[in-house]
Each structure stands twice: as C-alpha cells, then as structure tokens.
C-alpha cells in the first residue's frame, strides 16, 4: 500500500500533530510506504518539520504550497503535486487542511489515484467568516468534494456541517478521534518548580488556554471577563500557552484593563513541554469559534484537569457537560465567568470532572487507535474500490 499525505504546512498545531502521528505510525506498518508532502512552514507558531525529516524519504517539500490564496503559486503547487504523484504512484492520496485539501485532491484525480481521502480537522467555511468568504470557501469545498472518495472527520460535528452544505453522503464519512501520546499527560504533575519558572505560586488558581495568539481563538472573551474575575478570585492566573501575531496586542490589553499580573504569556512552547504546563494548571478553557475538535481539551483531560469550553464544532463530543467538563453556549460570558468561579471554589468538582475526563481520553485518544483505525479504513476502502 502506497500512501501520500498532503498538508499545507507543518506548524505546531492539532491538525499537523495528528497528521504527523498518522504518517509516522503508518511508516511502521508492514507493507505500507508513506510520504508526507507539505508546503514551507513559516511564522511564529513553530515547526514540526524536523520530526518528519528524521525519517528517510518521508518528508517532501512543495515550495509553492502556501496558505494564502495565490493563483500563480497555487497552480505551480498543483503541477508539482501532479508530477510527484506520477512518480510515486500512490494507491491513496490523503489530504489535510483547506489549501492542500483542494490542490491535493485536484492533483490526485488528475493523475488517476485510485482512492482520494480528505480529513476535516476543522471547518473551512461557516459563520465565523464574512458572507463572501463563506460562499467562496463552501463552493471550493463542494468542488473538491466531487474529487473525494471518502472523508475522515475528527468530530461528528464536521460531518454534519459538510453534509448540510451538500457535500457527499452520510456513507462517505468516517469519524476518527485524533490521537496523541497519552503517557506524558497521564504522568503530568503540579510541579512547584515549573510554577515558579512562570512566576506562579502554589496558591495561585491557574486556568490555562492553549492556542495561537490569533483571531477566532477566543482570547478576547477571556480579557473581557478578566477584571471581574480578578476581583472575585484574586489569586486567579491565566496561563496563555502559545505565540502568534497578536501577542503584543494582548499584552498591551492586559495592562490596559489592569490585569497584567493575572496573565502569563509563555510564548512558543515545544510540544514535548506541553504536558508539564498542563500538569500545573487547575483547569483549562477552550473558547475558539473555529475548531474541529480542539486537541487541548483531551490533552488536559488526560492529565485529569477539568475543562470549560464553548459549545462550538466538536467540543461537546469530549467536553460532556457536568461529566467531563462544563460546556457553555458560545459568547455567554456571564456563564463562562460563573463556571470558572465554580471551579475555583469547588475542589471536589475539579477532581470529579478531571477523573471522568481522564478515563474517557484513555479509551478514545491513543495514537495506536488513531493509526489502526485509519489503516483499517484504508484497507476497507481499497478492497471495495
């Protein structure tokens, strides 16, 4: 079985980590030859390219595959992939992300690849963007959908959204939870030395948020309630894990609202250091308005941390209200504030939610499960072709 995965870039992010885990796992399978095609990785979000390059002939750069819409570059990336697929002769082309998903699928069908699969890690269209952009991207997905034999979604919410847009049929979709190495999170501890590294004390109530400092990630909601929260829970600290082009804006905002001491910016953190940061959190929030299934939620749950999330996309499929976390209607800032105060004052609730979340993740989110389910799906689809 020859499999080509295509992704726009390998920044440090959930979709990229999911894809890299998949290709590394498939590489270990007998009878499978896998390649990963990606555009250049640039920006403040960090890069996973070194991990992919550790395996001979796994990583293949597509220099013209860039995230912004650029007709000339896009055409050159398409030609590059057509040439690569002709040489590699894959049985399956499996695409990820919006730009690579469109160009990769068109190139695969141009060459006559037997099976074309697309993973939906998050929505390419929806209410989070303007009407014109939504129309353009939804139409692009419909066009690409006609060149797709099967879809993999990280959450059923994605299947429902694409089906509602007239893309494919129910039997064309398979839901497979993302996977990650659980052990570092299962063993994560509330380390005094790690807290001290970031200026936190043992008495601080630490709420973490793991996300790029960028639009649609929901940081603005946290800043909106921070002054009130800081008055009601003086020892609350918000640990913002990640970097991005909006960091300076948010640092200035923290000062302007008088909450500079309540916010801690870690900057870019390598993936292997995330468990120790999660370990010192008392809870984690997820406020993004555009996320297939936020990886930060199961990571925190694996460390037995309670989670609080807006009910957007696939969040409700892991943050099960009052069982593994507290689920909040999008933009309900009053309920968000009350939920965080509830966690701050109720140690027993934090423990109950955390333990239930950990049990859920241990069953559903192993890397082995992710790789094996995708591998068995490949075999089934090829045998039915």
Helices and strands as residue ranges (DSSP letters): E 2-7, H 14-27, E 33-38, H 49-53, E 59-61, H 71-88, E 92-96, H 98-111, E 115-120, H 131-145, E 150-153, H 156-164, G 170-172, E 173-175, H 183-186, H 192-197, E 205-210, H 219-232, E 236-241, H 247-256, G 260-262, E 263-267, G 271-273, H 274-279, E 283-286, H 295-302, E 306-310, G 315-317, E 325-328, H 333-345, H 347-364, H 367-384
